[in-house]
């Protein structure tokens, strides 16, 4: 199981990479991350930055 740290303005998340289903641009330079079996997470950074973090993690 591989975790990735996703930073958010309200706190940080450690997410299992295999549980990430989708990414979607959101307002104010944030990205929504769809998680299998849960609510989407709102994280800081553009969709490209978040994708790079997930792939590098």
PQR file of N, CA, C, O and H, with PARSE charges and radii, in Angstrom:
ATOM      1  N   UNK A   1       0.856  -1.163   0.000 -0.4000 1.5000
ATOM      2  CA  UNK A   1       0.000   0.000   0.000 -0.0000 2.0000
ATOM      3  C   UNK A   1       0.909   1.235   0.000  0.5500 1.7000
ATOM      4  O   UNK A   1       1.826   1.346   0.813 -0.5500 1.4000
ATOM      5  N   UNK A   2       0.637   2.153  -0.922 -0.4000 1.5000
ATOM      6  CA  UNK A   2       1.455   3.344  -1.078 -0.0000 2.0000
ATOM      7  C   UNK A   2       0.620   4.584  -0.753  0.5500 1.7000
ATOM      8  O   UNK A   2      -0.475   4.764  -1.287 -0.5500 1.4000
ATOM      9  H   UNK A   2      -0.108   2.063  -1.583  0.4000 1.0000
ATOM     10  N   UNK A   3       1.146   5.429   0.124 -0.4000 1.5000
ATOM     11  CA  UNK A   3       0.475   6.659   0.527 -0.0000 2.0000
ATOM     12  C   UNK A   3       1.110   7.854  -0.154  0.5500 1.7000
ATOM     13  O   UNK A   3       2.296   7.837  -0.482 -0.5500 1.4000
ATOM     14  H   UNK A   3       2.035   5.282   0.558  0.4000 1.0000
ATOM     15  N   UNK A   4       0.308   8.902  -0.366 -0.4000 1.5000
ATOM     16  CA  UNK A   4       0.808  10.167  -0.883 -0.0000 2.0000
ATOM     17  C   UNK A   4       0.256  11.282   0.005  0.5500 1.7000
ATOM     18  O   UNK A   4      -0.898  11.239   0.430 -0.5500 1.4000
ATOM     19  H   UNK A   4      -0.656   8.916  -0.099  0.4000 1.0000
ATOM     20  N   UNK A   5       1.107  12.288   0.279 -0.4000 1.5000
ATOM     21  CA  UNK A   5       0.702  13.429   1.093 -0.0000 2.0000
ATOM     22  C   UNK A   5       0.125  14.504   0.180  0.5500 1.7000
ATOM     23  O   UNK A   5       0.814  15.000  -0.712 -0.5500 1.4000
ATOM     24  H   UNK A   5       2.045  12.323  -0.066  0.4000 1.0000
ATOM     25  N   UNK A   6      -1.129  14.862   0.399 -0.4000 1.5000
ATOM     26  CA  UNK A   6      -1.785  15.924  -0.351 -0.0000 2.0000
ATOM     27  C   UNK A   6      -2.076  17.074   0.610  0.5500 1.7000
ATOM     28  O   UNK A   6      -2.742  16.894   1.629 -0.5500 1.4000
ATOM     29  H   UNK A   6      -1.689  14.460   1.123  0.4000 1.0000
ATOM     30  N   UNK A   7      -1.568  18.249   0.272 -0.4000 1.5000
ATOM     31  CA  UNK A   7      -1.710  19.405   1.158 -0.0000 2.0000
ATOM     32  C   UNK A   7      -3.002  20.145   0.876  0.5500 1.7000
ATOM     33  O   UNK A   7      -3.422  20.291  -0.272 -0.5500 1.4000
ATOM     34  H   UNK A   7      -1.027  18.395  -0.556  0.4000 1.0000
ATOM     35  N   UNK A   8      -3.618  20.604   1.943 -0.4000 1.5000
ATOM     36  CA  UNK A   8      -4.880  21.320   1.864 -0.0000 2.0000
ATOM     37  C   UNK A   8      -4.774  22.565   2.728  0.5500 1.7000
ATOM     38  O   UNK A   8      -3.942  22.632   3.633 -0.5500 1.4000
ATOM     39  H   UNK A   8      -3.277  20.486   2.876  0.4000 1.0000
ATOM     40  N   UNK A   9      -5.600  23.528   2.455 -0.4000 1.5000
ATOM     41  CA  UNK A   9      -5.597  24.753   3.263 -0.0000 2.0000
ATOM     42  C   UNK A   9      -6.134  24.509   4.666  0.5500 1.7000
ATOM     43  O   UNK A   9      -5.795  25.240   5.597 -0.5500 1.4000
ATOM     44  H   UNK A   9      -6.276  23.474   1.721  0.4000 1.0000
ATOM     45  N   UNK A  10      -6.968  23.491   4.822 -0.4000 1.5000
ATOM     46  CA  UNK A  10      -7.551  23.193   6.128 -0.0000 2.0000
ATOM     47  C   UNK A  10      -6.809  22.103   6.887  0.5500 1.7000
ATOM     48  O   UNK A  10      -7.146  21.830   8.039 -0.5500 1.4000
ATOM     49  H   UNK A  10      -7.244  22.898   4.065  0.4000 1.0000
ATOM     50  N   UNK A  11      -5.817  21.478   6.284 -0.4000 1.5000
ATOM     51  CA  UNK A  11      -5.067  20.373   6.883 -0.0000 2.0000
ATOM     52  C   UNK A  11      -4.589  19.466   5.774  0.5500 1.7000
ATOM     53  O   UNK A  11      -5.041  19.587   4.635 -0.5500 1.4000
ATOM     54  H   UNK A  11      -5.543  21.700   5.348  0.4000 1.0000
ATOM     55  N   UNK A  12      -3.699  18.575   6.083 -0.4000 1.5000
ATOM     56  CA  UNK A  12      -3.117  17.697   5.070 -0.0000 2.0000
ATOM     57  C   UNK A  12      -3.747  16.309   5.120  0.5500 1.7000
ATOM     58  O   UNK A  12      -4.268  15.884   6.151 -0.5500 1.4000
ATOM     59  H   UNK A  12      -3.332  18.477   7.008  0.4000 1.0000
ATOM     60  N   UNK A  13      -3.687  15.611   3.983 -0.4000 1.5000
ATOM     61  CA  UNK A  13      -4.255  14.268   3.880 -0.0000 2.0000
ATOM     62  C   UNK A  13      -3.169  13.282   3.465  0.5500 1.7000
ATOM     63  O   UNK A  13      -2.338  13.601   2.615 -0.5500 1.4000
ATOM     64  H   UNK A  13      -3.263  15.957   3.146  0.4000 1.0000
ATOM     65  N   UNK A  14      -3.165  12.104   4.047 -0.4000 1.5000
ATOM     66  CA  UNK A  14      -2.396  10.966   3.557 -0.0000 2.0000
ATOM     67  C   UNK A  14      -3.399  10.048   2.883  0.5500 1.7000
ATOM     68  O   UNK A  14      -4.308   9.526   3.528 -0.5500 1.4000
ATOM     69  H   UNK A  14      -3.841  11.845   4.737  0.4000 1.0000
ATOM     70  N   UNK A  15      -3.228   9.854   1.573 -0.4000 1.5000
ATOM     71  CA  UNK A  15      -4.203   9.109   0.793 -0.0000 2.0000
ATOM     72  C   UNK A  15      -3.521   7.909   0.156  0.5500 1.7000
ATOM     73  O   UNK A  15      -2.401   8.018  -0.342 -0.5500 1.4000
ATOM     74  H   UNK A  15      -2.489  10.278   1.049  0.4000 1.0000
ATOM     75  N   UNK A  16      -4.192   6.771   0.170 -0.4000 1.5000
ATOM     76  CA  UNK A  16      -3.695   5.577  -0.522 -0.0000 2.0000
ATOM     77  C   UNK A  16      -3.834   5.838  -2.020  0.5500 1.7000
ATOM     78  O   UNK A  16      -4.936   6.101  -2.504 -0.5500 1.4000
ATOM     79  H   UNK A  16      -5.102   6.682   0.574  0.4000 1.0000
ATOM     80  N   UNK A  17      -2.731   5.768  -2.752 -0.4000 1.5000
ATOM     81  CA  UNK A  17      -2.748   6.122  -4.170 -0.0000 2.0000
ATOM     82  C   UNK A  17      -3.702   5.247  -4.981  0.5500 1.7000
ATOM     83  O   UNK A  17      -4.295   5.724  -5.948 -0.5500 1.4000
ATOM     84  H   UNK A  17      -1.836   5.555  -2.359  0.4000 1.0000
ATOM     85  N   UNK A  18      -3.858   4.000  -4.612 -0.4000 1.5000
ATOM     86  CA  UNK A  18      -4.750   3.103  -5.347 -0.0000 2.0000
ATOM     87  C   UNK A  18      -6.226   3.487  -5.202  0.5500 1.7000
ATOM     88  O   UNK A  18      -7.064   3.030  -5.978 -0.5500 1.4000
ATOM     89  H   UNK A  18      -3.376   3.613  -3.826  0.4000 1.0000
ATOM     90  N   UNK A  19      -6.545   4.325  -4.209 -0.4000 1.5000
ATOM     91  CA  UNK A  19      -7.930   4.730  -3.967 -0.0000 2.0000
ATOM     92  C   UNK A  19      -8.310   6.025  -4.670  0.5500 1.7000
ATOM     93  O   UNK A  19      -9.455   6.464  -4.571 -0.5500 1.4000
ATOM     94  H   UNK A  19      -5.863   4.697  -3.578  0.4000 1.0000
ATOM     95  N   UNK A  20      -7.369   6.644  -5.378 -0.4000 1.5000
ATOM     96  CA  UNK A  20      -7.669   7.885  -6.092 -0.0000 2.0000
ATOM     97  C   UNK A  20      -8.310   7.533  -7.421  0.5500 1.7000
ATOM     98  O   UNK A  20      -7.728   6.816  -8.235 -0.5500 1.4000
ATOM     99  H   UNK A  20      -6.439   6.287  -5.459  0.4000 1.0000
ATOM    100  N   UNK A  21      -9.526   8.048  -7.636 -0.4000 1.5000
ATOM    101  CA  UNK A  21     -10.294   7.721  -8.836 -0.0000 2.0000
ATOM    102  C   UNK A  21     -10.210   8.804  -9.902  0.5500 1.7000
ATOM    103  O   UNK A  21     -10.145   8.487 -11.090 -0.5500 1.4000
ATOM    104  H   UNK A  21     -10.000   8.631  -6.975  0.4000 1.0000
ATOM    105  N   UNK A  22     -10.210  10.086  -9.504 -0.4000 1.5000
ATOM    106  CA  UNK A  22     -10.224  11.165 -10.483 -0.0000 2.0000
ATOM    107  C   UNK A  22      -9.707  12.454  -9.865  0.5500 1.7000
ATOM    108  O   UNK A  22      -9.641  12.598  -8.644 -0.5500 1.4000
ATOM    109  H   UNK A  22     -10.262  10.344  -8.539  0.4000 1.0000
ATOM    110  N   UNK A  23      -9.337  13.404 -10.751 -0.4000 1.5000
ATOM    111  CA  UNK A  23      -8.944  14.752 -10.351 -0.0000 2.0000
ATOM    112  C   UNK A  23      -9.803  15.739 -11.136  0.5500 1.7000
ATOM    113  O   UNK A  23     -10.129  15.503 -12.299 -0.5500 1.4000
ATOM    114  H   UNK A  23      -9.390  13.288 -11.743  0.4000 1.0000
ATOM    115  N   UNK A  24     -10.165  16.840 -10.494 -0.4000 1.5000
ATOM    116  CA  UNK A  24     -10.989  17.848 -11.163 -0.0000 2.0000
ATOM    117  C   UNK A  24     -10.534  19.235 -10.700  0.5500 1.7000
ATOM    118  O   UNK A  24     -10.362  19.472  -9.504 -0.5500 1.4000
ATOM    119  H   UNK A  24      -9.901  17.032  -9.549  0.4000 1.0000
ATOM    120  N   UNK A  25     -10.338  20.157 -11.666 -0.4000 1.5000
ATOM    121  CA  UNK A  25     -10.008  21.545 -11.320 -0.0000 2.0000
ATOM    122  C   UNK A  25     -11.113  22.145 -10.476  0.5500 1.7000
ATOM    123  O   UNK A  25     -12.294  21.866 -10.680 -0.5500 1.4000
ATOM    124  H   UNK A  25     -10.478  19.965 -12.637  0.4000 1.0000
ATOM    125  N   UNK A  26     -10.712  22.976  -9.523 -0.4000 1.5000
ATOM    126  CA  UNK A  26     -11.676  23.692  -8.683 -0.0000 2.0000
ATOM    127  C   UNK A  26     -11.235  25.150  -8.630  0.5500 1.7000
ATOM    128  O   UNK A  26     -10.192  25.499  -9.181 -0.5500 1.4000
ATOM    129  H   UNK A  26      -9.752  23.203  -9.357  0.4000 1.0000
ATOM    130  N   UNK A  27     -11.994  25.979  -7.993 -0.4000 1.5000
ATOM    131  CA  UNK A  27     -11.690  27.406  -7.954 -0.0000 2.0000
ATOM    132  C   UNK A  27     -10.533  27.722  -7.007  0.5500 1.7000
ATOM    133  O   UNK A  27     -10.170  26.912  -6.155 -0.5500 1.4000
ATOM    134  H   UNK A  27     -12.843  25.695  -7.546  0.4000 1.0000
ATOM    135  N   UNK A  28      -9.965  28.912  -7.174 -0.4000 1.5000
ATOM    136  CA  UNK A  28      -8.904  29.446  -6.309 -0.0000 2.0000
ATOM    137  C   UNK A  28      -7.655  28.575  -6.273  0.5500 1.7000
ATOM    138  O   UNK A  28      -7.029  28.432  -5.223 -0.5500 1.4000
ATOM    139  H   UNK A  28     -10.260  29.570  -7.866  0.4000 1.0000
ATOM    140  N   UNK A  29      -7.289  27.991  -7.413 -0.4000 1.5000
ATOM    141  CA  UNK A  29      -6.054  27.213  -7.476 -0.0000 2.0000
ATOM    142  C   UNK A  29      -6.092  25.922  -6.686  0.5500 1.7000
ATOM    143  O   UNK A  29      -5.055  25.461  -6.209 -0.5500 1.4000
ATOM    144  H   UNK A  29      -7.798  28.106  -8.266  0.4000 1.0000
ATOM    145  N   UNK A  30      -7.253  25.337  -6.540 -0.4000 1.5000
ATOM    146  CA  UNK A  30      -7.401  24.093  -5.803 -0.0000 2.0000
ATOM    147  C   UNK A  30      -7.880  22.985  -6.741  0.5500 1.7000
ATOM    148  O   UNK A  30      -8.356  23.246  -7.846 -0.5500 1.4000
ATOM    149  H   UNK A  30      -8.095  25.711  -6.927  0.4000 1.0000
ATOM    150  N   UNK A  31      -7.743  21.753  -6.278 -0.4000 1.5000
ATOM    151  CA  UNK A  31      -8.140  20.587  -7.054 -0.0000 2.0000
ATOM    152  C   UNK A  31      -8.974  19.670  -6.181  0.5500 1.7000
ATOM    153  O   UNK A  31      -8.663  19.472  -5.006 -0.5500 1.4000
ATOM    154  H   UNK A  31      -7.356  21.541  -5.380  0.4000 1.0000
ATOM    155  N   UNK A  32     -10.034  19.109  -6.750 -0.4000 1.5000
ATOM    156  CA  UNK A  32     -10.812  18.081  -6.053 -0.0000 2.0000
ATOM    157  C   UNK A  32     -10.259  16.724  -6.441  0.5500 1.7000
ATOM    158  O   UNK A  32     -10.011  16.451  -7.615 -0.5500 1.4000
ATOM    159  H   UNK A  32     -10.287  19.270  -7.704  0.4000 1.0000
ATOM    160  N   UNK A  33     -10.067  15.876  -5.439 -0.4000 1.5000
ATOM    161  CA  UNK A  33      -9.537  14.528  -5.639 -0.0000 2.0000
ATOM    162  C   UNK A  33     -10.625  13.538  -5.264  0.5500 1.7000
ATOM    163  O   UNK A  33     -11.061  13.487  -4.113 -0.5500 1.4000
ATOM    164  H   UNK A  33     -10.268  16.098  -4.485  0.4000 1.0000
ATOM    165  N   UNK A  34     -11.062  12.750  -6.243 -0.4000 1.5000
ATOM    166  CA  UNK A  34     -12.082  11.744  -5.994 -0.0000 2.0000
ATOM    167  C   UNK A  34     -11.464  10.507  -5.385  0.5500 1.7000
ATOM    168  O   UNK A  34     -10.491   9.961  -5.905 -0.5500 1.4000
ATOM    169  H   UNK A  34     -10.708  12.792  -7.177  0.4000 1.0000
ATOM    170  N   UNK A  35     -12.035  10.069  -4.280 -0.4000 1.5000
ATOM    171  CA  UNK A  35     -11.533   8.903  -3.556 -0.0000 2.0000
ATOM    172  C   UNK A  35     -12.596   7.808  -3.606  0.5500 1.7000
ATOM    173  O   UNK A  35     -13.768   8.063  -3.328 -0.5500 1.4000
ATOM    174  H   UNK A  35     -12.826  10.513  -3.857  0.4000 1.0000
ATOM    175  N   UNK A  36     -12.193   6.608  -3.955 -0.4000 1.5000
ATOM    176  CA  UNK A  36     -13.116   5.475  -4.009 -0.0000 2.0000
ATOM    177  C   UNK A  36     -13.693   5.230  -2.615  0.5500 1.7000
ATOM    178  O   UNK A  36     -12.949   5.093  -1.643 -0.5500 1.4000
ATOM    179  H   UNK A  36     -11.241   6.400  -4.181  0.4000 1.0000
ATOM    180  N   UNK A  37     -15.008   5.178  -2.526 -0.4000 1.5000
ATOM    181  CA  UNK A  37     -15.674   4.895  -1.264 -0.0000 2.0000
ATOM    182  C   UNK A  37     -15.742   6.066  -0.311  0.5500 1.7000
ATOM    183  O   UNK A  37     -16.017   5.877   0.874 -0.5500 1.4000
ATOM    184  H   UNK A  37     -15.612   5.289  -3.315  0.4000 1.0000
ATOM    185  N   UNK A  38     -15.496   7.287  -0.800 -0.4000 1.5000
ATOM    186  CA  UNK A  38     -15.531   8.437   0.092 -0.0000 2.0000
ATOM    187  C   UNK A  38     -15.873   9.717  -0.639  0.5500 1.7000
ATOM    188  O   UNK A  38     -16.068   9.722  -1.854 -0.5500 1.4000
ATOM    189  H   UNK A  38     -15.272   7.441  -1.763  0.4000 1.0000
ATOM    190  N   UNK A  39     -15.943  10.793   0.108 -0.4000 1.5000
ATOM    191  CA  UNK A  39     -16.218  12.104  -0.467 -0.0000 2.0000
ATOM    192  C   UNK A  39     -14.955  12.665  -1.104  0.5500 1.7000
ATOM    193  O   UNK A  39     -13.848  12.322  -0.689 -0.5500 1.4000
ATOM    194  H   UNK A  39     -15.785  10.789   1.095  0.4000 1.0000
ATOM    195  N   UNK A  40     -15.107  13.525  -2.107 -0.4000 1.5000
ATOM    196  CA  UNK A  40     -13.932  14.147  -2.716 -0.0000 2.0000
ATOM    197  C   UNK A  40     -13.180  15.026  -1.717  0.5500 1.7000
ATOM    198  O   UNK A  40     -13.779  15.629  -0.827 -0.5500 1.4000
ATOM    199  H   UNK A  40     -16.007  13.804  -2.444  0.4000 1.0000
ATOM    200  N   UNK A  41     -11.870  15.088  -1.879 -0.4000 1.5000
ATOM    201  CA  UNK A  41     -11.031  15.935  -1.045 -0.0000 2.0000
ATOM    202  C   UNK A  41     -10.684  17.192  -1.814  0.5500 1.7000
ATOM    203  O   UNK A  41     -10.410  17.125  -3.012 -0.5500 1.4000
ATOM    204  H   UNK A  41     -11.383  14.598  -2.602  0.4000 1.0000
ATOM    205  N   UNK A  42     -10.691  18.323  -1.159 -0.4000 1.5000
ATOM    206  CA  UNK A  42     -10.296  19.586  -1.770 -0.0000 2.0000
ATOM    207  C   UNK A  42      -8.871  19.880  -1.320  0.5500 1.7000
ATOM    208  O   UNK A  42      -8.628  20.104  -0.134 -0.5500 1.4000
ATOM    209  H   UNK A  42     -10.913  18.377  -0.186  0.4000 1.0000
ATOM    210  N   UNK A  43      -7.922  19.881  -2.263 -0.4000 1.5000
ATOM    211  CA  UNK A  43      -6.512  20.055  -1.931 -0.0000 2.0000
ATOM    212  C   UNK A  43      -5.945  21.269  -2.659  0.5500 1.7000
ATOM    213  O   UNK A  43      -6.509  21.728  -3.652 -0.5500 1.4000
ATOM    214  H   UNK A  43      -8.119  19.700  -3.227  0.4000 1.0000
ATOM    215  N   UNK A  44      -4.829  21.783  -2.157 -0.4000 1.5000
ATOM    216  CA  UNK A  44      -4.167  22.940  -2.749 -0.0000 2.0000
ATOM    217  C   UNK A  44      -3.366  22.531  -3.968  0.5500 1.7000
ATOM    218  O   UNK A  44      -2.814  21.431  -4.023 -0.5500 1.4000
ATOM    219  H   UNK A  44      -4.371  21.410  -1.350  0.4000 1.0000
ATOM    220  N   UNK A  45      -3.305  23.423  -4.945 -0.4000 1.5000
ATOM    221  CA  UNK A  45      -2.512  23.196  -6.143 -0.0000 2.0000
ATOM    222  C   UNK A  45      -3.363  22.925  -7.359  0.5500 1.7000
ATOM    223  O   UNK A  45      -4.513  22.498  -7.265 -0.5500 1.4000
ATOM    224  H   UNK A  45      -3.753  24.316  -4.901  0.4000 1.0000
ATOM    225  N   UNK A  46      -2.754  23.190  -8.520 -0.4000 1.5000
ATOM    226  CA  UNK A  46      -3.455  22.938  -9.788 -0.0000 2.0000
ATOM    227  C   UNK A  46      -3.548  21.436 -10.032  0.5500 1.7000
ATOM    228  O   UNK A  46      -2.898  20.642  -9.353 -0.5500 1.4000
ATOM    229  H   UNK A  46      -1.820  23.537  -8.597  0.4000 1.0000
ATOM    230  N   UNK A  47      -4.356  21.066 -10.996 -0.4000 1.5000
ATOM    231  CA  UNK A  47      -4.523  19.651 -11.328 -0.0000 2.0000
ATOM    232  C   UNK A  47      -3.183  19.033 -11.752  0.5500 1.7000
ATOM    233  O   UNK A  47      -2.906  17.874 -11.443 -0.5500 1.4000
ATOM    234  H   UNK A  47      -4.885  21.711 -11.548  0.4000 1.0000
ATOM    235  N   UNK A  48      -2.348  19.821 -12.467 -0.4000 1.5000
ATOM    236  CA  UNK A  48      -1.043  19.321 -12.898 -0.0000 2.0000
ATOM    237  C   UNK A  48      -0.095  19.096 -11.711  0.5500 1.7000
ATOM    238  O   UNK A  48       0.634  18.105 -11.670 -0.5500 1.4000
ATOM    239  H   UNK A  48      -2.574  20.762 -12.717  0.4000 1.0000
ATOM    240  N   UNK A  49      -0.115  20.021 -10.752 -0.4000 1.5000
ATOM    241  CA  UNK A  49       0.728  19.885  -9.566 -0.0000 2.0000
ATOM    242  C   UNK A  49       0.315  18.686  -8.715  0.5500 1.7000
ATOM    243  O   UNK A  49       1.164  17.941  -8.224 -0.5500 1.4000
ATOM    244  H   UNK A  49      -0.707  20.826 -10.785  0.4000 1.0000
ATOM    245  N   UNK A  50      -0.993  18.507  -8.545 -0.4000 1.5000
ATOM    246  CA  UNK A  50      -1.483  17.375  -7.751 -0.0000 2.0000
ATOM    247  C   UNK A  50      -1.180  16.051  -8.441  0.5500 1.7000
ATOM    248  O   UNK A  50      -0.776  15.087  -7.790 -0.5500 1.4000
ATOM    249  H   UNK A  50      -1.682  19.112  -8.944  0.4000 1.0000
ATOM    250  N   UNK A  51      -1.373  16.000  -9.767 -0.4000 1.5000
ATOM    251  CA  UNK A  51      -1.055  14.784 -10.512 -0.0000 2.0000
ATOM    252  C   UNK A  51       0.421  14.450 -10.410  0.5500 1.7000
ATOM    253  O   UNK A  51       0.781  13.283 -10.257 -0.5500 1.4000
ATOM    254  H   UNK A  51      -1.701  16.782 -10.296  0.4000 1.0000
ATOM    255  N   UNK A  52       1.283  15.461 -10.493 -0.4000 1.5000
ATOM    256  CA  UNK A  52       2.722  15.228 -10.368 -0.0000 2.0000
ATOM    257  C   UNK A  52       3.071  14.706  -8.978  0.5500 1.7000
ATOM    258  O   UNK A  52       3.922  13.826  -8.842 -0.5500 1.4000
ATOM    259  H   UNK A  52       0.990  16.409 -10.617  0.4000 1.0000
ATOM    260  N   UNK A  53       2.428  15.235  -7.954 -0.4000 1.5000
ATOM    261  CA  UNK A  53       2.662  14.771  -6.576 -0.0000 2.0000
ATOM    262  C   UNK A  53       2.248  13.313  -6.426  0.5500 1.7000
ATOM    263  O   UNK A  53       2.952  12.522  -5.798 -0.5500 1.4000
ATOM    264  H   UNK A  53       1.737  15.950  -8.064  0.4000 1.0000
ATOM    265  N   UNK A  54       1.109  12.964  -7.002 -0.4000 1.5000
ATOM    266  CA  UNK A  54       0.611  11.579  -6.910 -0.0000 2.0000
ATOM    267  C   UNK A  54       1.546  10.626  -7.654  0.5500 1.7000
ATOM    268  O   UNK A  54       1.876   9.557  -7.141 -0.5500 1.4000
ATOM    269  H   UNK A  54       0.538  13.606  -7.512  0.4000 1.0000
ATOM    270  N   UNK A  55       1.971  11.004  -8.846 -0.4000 1.5000
ATOM    271  CA  UNK A  55       2.839  10.137  -9.638 -0.0000 2.0000
ATOM    272  C   UNK A  55       4.242  10.018  -9.047  0.5500 1.7000
ATOM    273  O   UNK A  55       4.886   8.977  -9.178 -0.5500 1.4000
ATOM    274  H   UNK A  55       1.703  11.873  -9.262  0.4000 1.0000
ATOM    275  N   UNK A  56       4.718  11.085  -8.396 -0.4000 1.5000
ATOM    276  CA  UNK A  56       6.050  11.057  -7.783 -0.0000 2.0000
ATOM    277  C   UNK A  56       6.048  10.309  -6.460  0.5500 1.7000
ATOM    278  O   UNK A  56       7.068   9.775  -6.026 -0.5500 1.4000
ATOM    279  H   UNK A  56       4.195  11.931  -8.289  0.4000 1.0000
ATOM    280  N   UNK A  57       4.858  10.282  -5.817 -0.4000 1.5000
ATOM    281  CA  UNK A  57       4.761   9.671  -4.495 -0.0000 2.0000
ATOM    282  C   UNK A  57       4.898   8.209  -4.576  0.5500 1.7000
ATOM    283  O   UNK A  57       4.842   7.527  -3.553 -0.5500 1.4000
ATOM    284  H   UNK A  57       4.029  10.716  -6.170  0.4000 1.0000
TER
END
